[in-house]
């Protein structure tokens, strides 16, 4: 029995399964809607779809490099509970996904899902489906970044934060002293959540907004309110220097040695190792950031059960 695009759409709405899975189910069932639903249930896909509606804001942020630190990946994969993040099977899945990105350079999550998972005969999408069914929670591959060139990776607190830093250097990337330096930089980024690399990376719109706030604050100060506009502007320019020191990585005070900035620490390390080092870019993923978590009202739940 033939089926139409509308049938595929209707099956998707009934089950919550993906378009291609619905098309396959209808093909297997010769267009019979009920048989297609049974097929999806038998495959565990309908069960997976129900889980997909649940909020996944826990999980792991993970970072890894290849053996000679010339490529690196940082990835975030979410689950519903922190308990699952400690599951060895889930952790292995996260690492498999990171290695698949590292060795194949997919353009985005959709492209990653279509790839054969590293060390497996299944695609990443199929492996993900299997983990959802065996672990019993909604699992989502949220995002990843890959850098080519000298890289150092750092994972904080067992996967709460993943950082990947990319360098331009002529120093051997496997040199333990270079790797230790790179870890220091990554830890700084993890700890302070630095938004910009250098002053040149701060957008003009951000600077303009900061200056407006500073001027407004001074006008609220009785000692400053009557000063001429040009005087306030000069004071603001001085305050912007403090903004750079707080928000630009290379200008920040190095957390391990307050007598140095990160930029000066980089220069000192390059000199010590008889080479050059420039921090090119970095990515910091914190698990669940920006995802609205469900807030359970335990008291209300108990009250409703009593009623």
N, C-alpha and C positions, 0 to 999 in steps of 0.2 A: 504494500500500500504506500503510495507516494505521500510526501509531507511538504509543507511550505515553510517559508521563513517565519510566518506568523505562528506556525506550530512550534518552531524552535523557541520563539520568544515566549509563547505561552508556557512551555515546559520550564523554561528558565525562571519565569515568574513563580511557578508552582514549587520549584525545588530550590531555587537560589544557586543552582550550579552554573558553571561557565558555559558560554555559548557553544564552544567546540564539543564539550562533554555532552551537552543536550543534543547536538546534531548527531553525534556518534550513537547516543542512546536511541534516538528515533530511527536511525539506520538499522541498528541491531533489532529493533522491535517492529521493523517494517511499517513505521508510521503510527503504530498503536500507542496512544498517549499513556494509558495505564501500564502497559508493558514497559514503556520507556522509563516511567517512574520507578517501577520495580527494578529495572536494570541499574538505574542510578543508586538505588538503595543497596542493591547487592554489591555494587562496587564501593560502597561507603562514601560516595560523593555527596549524597543528600545529607548525610550526617555531617560531613565536612562543611557543607554550606551553612548549616545551622550554627556551627561554631564560628564561622567567619563573621557573623553579625555581632559577636561579642568583642568588647574592647581589649586590645592587646597593647598594654603600655609598659609591661615589664620586659624581661629578656636580657640580651647581651649586646654591648658595643665591643667589637673585637678588632684588633689590628695585627697585621702580620707582614713580614717581608720575605723575599726569596733568600736563598742561601748566602748570596754575596751582597745583600742589601742594596741592590740596584733597581728594585721594583717593590712597591708596597701597596697594601690594600687596607682600608678601614671600612667596616660594615656594621650595620645595626639590624638585628633580627629580634622581633618582639614576640612575646607570649603573654598570657593573661596573668600569670602569677610569678612571684619571685622564686617560688619553690621549683618551678620548671627550669628556671635559669641555672639552677644548681644540678640539674639532671645531666648525667654524663652523655646520654644519647642526644639530648638537645645541644650540648656543647660541641659534640662531634659533628653535628649537622651544621652548626655555625662555622666551624673550621673548614668543613667541606665546601661550603658556599664561598668562603674567603679564598680558598685555593682555586676554586673554579674561576673566580674573577681574576685572580692573579695570573693564571695560565691562559686565559681566553680573552680578556679585555672586552667584555660585553658593554654595549652602549648604555644600557639601563636595566632596571629590574626585570622588565618584560623579556628582554633579550637573555638575561641570565637564566630565567625560568625555562627557556627553550633549550638551553645547553645541556649536554650530558654531564652529570655531576662528576666531579673528580673522584676517581677510584670506584665508580659505580656504572652499571649498565643502564640505570634509570636517568631520566632528565631531572633537573633540579625541581621542576614542578611536580613530577611524580614522587620524588623523594620527600618533598614538602608535604604532599598529600598523605604519604605514609606516616610521617611524624605526627601530623594532626590526629590521625586515627589511633596511633599507638600511644601517644602521650596524652591525648584527650583534651587538648586546648587549642584555641585559635592561635596559629603561628603565622606571622607575616614578615617577609623580607622587606624591610622599609626603605633602605638606602645604602649606597656604598660609594666610595671614591677610590680610584687607583692612580698612583703616581709612578712615572718612570724617572730613573735617575737615582742618585744617592738618597736612601730613605732610612728612617729609624721609626719603629713602631713602639707604642707603649699602651698597656691596658691597665687601668686603675681599678682597684677594689673588686677584682674578679669579674669585671665586665660592666661596671657602672659607667665608665668613660673609656672610650678608645681614641687614641691620638695617632696621627701619622704626619711626620714632618719630612719635607723634601728639601734637599740641599744641592747647591752647586759647589763642587769641591774637586780638587785634584789629589786628595788624600785617599789612600786605600780604604774603601768603605767597610772592610772587614777588620780594620785596626781596632782593637779593643778600646783604646783611648778615644777614638772618634765615636764609636758606638756609645760609650759612657757619656760623652759630651751630648750626643743626640738624645739620649734618654733624659738627661738633665733638662734640655729644651722642651721635650715632650711633657715632662712632669710639670714644668712651669706653666705650659699651656693648659694642662689638665686642671691644675690647682686654681689658676686665676681666670680661666675662661676668656682669654685675650681675644678681643674682636678683630684687631688689625695687626698686620705685620710691621708696618712702618708708617711714618707720617704721610707719605705719598699715597697710601692706601685708604686714608680717611676721606670719604666723599665730602665735597664742598657743602652739600646740603646738611650734613651732620655737623660740620664746623659752624655753619651759619646758625643752626638751631641752638648749639651750645652757647654761642656768643649772645644770642637773644636772651637766653635764660640767665646768663651771667649779668648782663646789663639790667635785666628786670630785678634780679636779686640786690644789686647795688642801689637801685633806685628806692628799694624798700628800706635801706639802711640810712637813718637820719644823718650820719656822718658823710655819706657819699651822695645823697640825693640832690644836693645843690651844686655839685661839681659839674663843670662844662662837659658836653657830650664827647669832645675830643679827648678829654682826660680819662673819662670812663672807657673810651675805646682803647687807649693805651694800656690801661689796667687789665682790660679783657685780654689783650694780646699776650700779656704776661701770664695770665691764668691758663691760656690755651697750652702753654708749655707743660703745665701740670697735667692737663687732660691727655697730652701725648704720652707722658710718662706712665700714666695709669692704663692707657688703652692700646698702646702700640708695643708689640713684643720686644723689638730691639731697643726701645727706650726704657723698658721696665727695669726696676731694680731686680737683680738676680736673687732668687729666693734663698739660694745656698750661700751667698756672699753679698751682703748689702753694700759693700764698697764698690761693686761692679754693676753695670747694666748688662742686660743680655747681649747687647751688641759688643761691649768691651770683653765680656767672657768669650764670645765667639772669636774675636780678634786674638785674644791671648791663647786660645786653644789652637788656632791656625798657626800661630808663630811657634808654639811648642812642638807641633807636629810637622813643621817646615813645609807648610802648604797654604792654601787659601780655602776659606769656607764662607759661603753666603747662604743664609736661610732664604729659600725661594718662596715656599708656601707651606701651609699646614691645614689640617682638618681635625676638628674635635667633635666627636659624636658622644652625646650623653643619652643613655637609654631612656626612652619615653619622653624626651623633651618635646614640648609642644602638643603632646597627645592628652586630651582631656580624659582623666580617669574617672571611672564610676565611683561615686561616693555612696557607700552603703550606710543606711540609717538603721542600725541594729535595734534601737528602741522601737522605732516604727514598725519594723519587721515583726518583733515579738508581739506588739500590740495588735497587729493585724491577725496574727495566728490565734490570739486569745479570743478575738471577736469571731 
